[in-house]
């Protein structure tokens, strides 16, 4: 038996690899921004609780941060779709 022989070994084809990478890209690209959004919201609510007079500026900054974090999730979705269909 030669060492280069690969009997009984399953090799993944390109379509399988694309499917797995698409899933990982979307899963991680959605989970990490979701974690960031949760932490950002929690800390903003904590800050508003401590200093209610600054609620307007904290809320404005929070919404801006949420939009940026959500944009990263959308970029991950687009990257996953590019991996899948290109």
Backbone bond lengths (Angstrom), bond angles and torsions (degrees), N, CA, C in turn:
res aa  C-N    CA-C-N  psi(-1)  N-CA   C-N-CA  omega(-1)  CA-C   N-CA-C  phi
1 X - - - 1.449 - - 1.526 108.42 -
2 X 1.322 115.46 128.90 1.456 119.29 -178.37 1.532 109.73 -83.87
3 X 1.343 118.23 151.38 1.463 121.21 -178.39 1.530 113.49 -69.72
4 X 1.339 117.73 -14.79 1.465 120.61 -178.87 1.519 112.38 -88.41
5 X 1.295 117.33 -3.33 1.460 120.80 -177.17 1.520 111.07 -76.12
6 X 1.309 116.91 139.09 1.469 120.43 -177.55 1.528 110.57 -126.36
7 X 1.304 117.40 51.17 1.457 120.05 177.98 1.522 110.19 -71.27
8 X 1.295 115.23 136.27 1.454 120.08 176.55 1.520 114.78 78.11
9 X 1.309 117.88 1.65 1.457 121.09 179.85 1.518 108.04 -98.68
10 X 1.321 115.82 125.98 1.458 120.02 178.65 1.522 109.46 -88.92
11 X 1.301 115.69 127.23 1.458 121.08 176.22 1.516 108.32 -106.23
12 X 1.312 115.83 137.49 1.458 119.79 179.11 1.518 109.07 -80.23
13 X 1.301 115.19 136.82 1.452 118.57 177.18 1.522 109.95 -85.10
14 X 1.317 115.98 175.69 1.467 121.43 -174.87 1.525 111.82 -63.01
15 X 1.312 117.64 -37.36 1.467 120.74 -179.00 1.529 111.30 -64.94
16 X 1.323 116.89 -38.66 1.465 120.27 178.87 1.527 111.43 -66.90
17 X 1.311 116.02 -41.79 1.462 120.12 179.05 1.526 110.22 -64.56
18 X 1.337 117.10 -41.76 1.463 120.36 178.13 1.525 111.13 -62.01
19 X 1.324 117.11 -40.33 1.457 120.85 -179.54 1.523 111.15 -65.53
20 X 1.328 117.00 -43.47 1.470 120.73 178.70 1.519 111.11 -65.62
21 X 1.319 117.50 -43.79 1.461 120.61 -179.63 1.530 111.51 -67.15
22 X 1.317 117.39 -34.61 1.464 120.34 176.21 1.521 109.97 -62.90
23 X 1.324 116.33 -46.20 1.461 120.41 178.90 1.513 112.69 -61.76
24 X 1.318 117.08 -44.28 1.463 120.60 179.25 1.524 112.01 -65.55
25 X 1.324 116.32 -40.28 1.462 120.05 -179.98 1.517 111.13 -62.98
26 X 1.331 116.24 -46.40 1.456 119.68 -178.57 1.529 110.99 -71.02
27 X 1.331 117.71 -38.74 1.467 120.38 -179.35 1.525 111.66 -65.28
28 X 1.325 116.77 -50.87 1.463 119.61 -179.87 1.527 111.48 -71.30
29 X 1.327 116.10 -36.50 1.453 119.99 179.32 1.513 113.08 -70.76
30 X 1.308 117.94 -17.87 1.455 121.43 174.57 1.512 112.99 -96.23
31 X 1.327 116.63 -33.50 1.466 120.52 -176.43 1.527 112.58 -73.36
32 X 1.301 116.85 -42.62 1.464 119.03 -177.06 1.533 112.68 -67.94
33 X 1.338 119.62 -46.00 1.467 117.79 174.18 1.527 112.75 -62.85
34 X 1.324 117.50 -33.59 1.470 120.08 177.31 1.522 110.65 -63.45
35 X 1.316 116.65 -40.59 1.464 120.47 175.96 1.527 110.46 -63.52
36 X 1.311 116.76 -43.51 1.462 120.85 178.29 1.520 112.39 -63.25
37 X 1.322 116.22 -40.81 1.463 120.17 178.34 1.518 110.59 -63.66
38 X 1.321 116.70 -42.37 1.462 120.07 178.56 1.516 112.68 -63.16
39 X 1.324 116.43 -44.77 1.466 120.03 178.91 1.521 111.49 -65.64
40 X 1.324 116.32 -41.75 1.464 120.63 179.53 1.527 111.05 -62.37
41 X 1.321 116.37 -44.62 1.468 120.20 179.44 1.521 111.61 -64.88
42 X 1.329 116.36 -41.86 1.465 120.12 -179.81 1.527 111.25 -62.83
43 X 1.310 116.47 -45.31 1.466 119.53 -179.51 1.528 112.04 -68.51
44 X 1.333 117.10 -34.95 1.465 119.68 177.52 1.524 110.59 -66.19
45 X 1.319 116.95 -42.59 1.467 119.61 178.81 1.530 110.89 -65.91
46 X 1.322 116.28 -36.01 1.465 120.84 176.62 1.538 110.28 -64.46
47 X 1.333 116.25 -42.35 1.470 120.10 179.29 1.522 111.36 -66.64
48 X 1.323 117.04 -39.65 1.465 119.90 177.59 1.524 110.52 -65.44
49 X 1.322 116.36 -36.59 1.466 119.75 177.22 1.516 112.60 -64.68
50 X 1.311 116.27 -34.95 1.463 120.23 179.75 1.525 112.83 -79.21
51 X 1.328 116.24 -33.54 1.462 120.40 -176.24 1.533 109.42 -137.70
52 X 1.323 117.96 79.90 1.467 120.81 -175.92 1.529 113.95 -62.18
53 X 1.326 117.93 -24.66 1.457 119.91 -179.99 1.528 112.19 -66.50
54 X 1.301 117.23 -26.08 1.459 121.57 -178.21 1.528 112.28 -94.78
55 X 1.323 116.90 15.44 1.466 120.79 -175.16 1.520 112.87 -59.23
56 X 1.337 117.48 -40.02 1.472 119.58 -177.89 1.524 112.38 -62.93
57 X 1.315 117.08 -46.82 1.469 119.10 -179.17 1.526 111.55 -70.66
58 X 1.323 117.07 -35.88 1.471 119.93 178.04 1.522 110.23 -65.97
59 X 1.329 116.34 -43.39 1.460 120.63 -179.93 1.524 111.22 -63.15
60 X 1.322 117.51 -41.32 1.467 120.95 179.03 1.527 110.78 -62.60
61 X 1.307 116.27 -45.55 1.464 120.51 179.01 1.523 110.83 -65.48
62 X 1.327 116.81 -38.30 1.460 120.75 179.34 1.527 110.77 -63.38
63 X 1.309 117.42 -45.82 1.464 120.64 -178.75 1.529 110.61 -63.44
64 X 1.305 117.38 -38.91 1.461 120.81 176.84 1.534 110.69 -63.26
65 X 1.328 116.79 -44.77 1.463 120.79 177.29 1.520 112.33 -63.31
66 X 1.324 117.28 -38.95 1.465 120.88 177.77 1.527 110.67 -63.76
67 X 1.315 116.65 -39.82 1.467 119.83 179.16 1.525 111.10 -64.24
68 X 1.326 117.66 -41.98 1.463 120.52 178.22 1.525 111.64 -64.85
69 X 1.332 117.39 -41.58 1.462 120.55 179.24 1.528 110.63 -66.19
70 X 1.301 117.46 -39.20 1.464 120.87 178.35 1.525 110.91 -67.19
71 X 1.327 117.04 -33.71 1.464 120.11 177.72 1.523 110.94 -63.22
72 X 1.318 117.18 -36.15 1.464 120.36 178.16 1.521 110.12 -64.32
73 X 1.331 117.73 -39.49 1.464 120.81 177.11 1.528 111.05 -64.18
74 X 1.315 116.88 -38.47 1.470 120.13 178.09 1.525 110.37 -67.07
75 X 1.335 117.19 -39.30 1.468 120.24 176.08 1.532 110.73 -60.93
76 X 1.322 117.41 -39.77 1.462 120.79 178.52 1.527 110.87 -65.16
77 X 1.324 116.68 -39.33 1.469 119.98 176.95 1.525 110.59 -62.64
78 X 1.310 117.29 -44.53 1.470 121.16 179.00 1.526 109.71 -63.67
79 X 1.326 117.92 -42.85 1.472 120.63 178.42 1.520 110.95 -62.22
80 X 1.340 116.90 -40.66 1.461 120.00 177.60 1.516 112.19 -63.91
81 X 1.318 117.43 -40.77 1.464 119.92 178.41 1.527 111.34 -68.26
82 X 1.330 116.72 -35.24 1.473 118.84 175.63 1.523 110.58 -64.81
83 X 1.328 117.06 -42.70 1.463 120.15 178.02 1.529 110.15 -60.67
84 X 1.308 116.18 -41.76 1.468 120.85 -175.37 1.525 112.55 -69.38
85 X 1.313 117.52 -43.43 1.464 119.25 -169.90 1.521 115.15 -105.27
86 X 1.326 118.73 -1.57 1.474 119.45 178.98 1.503 109.93 -111.52
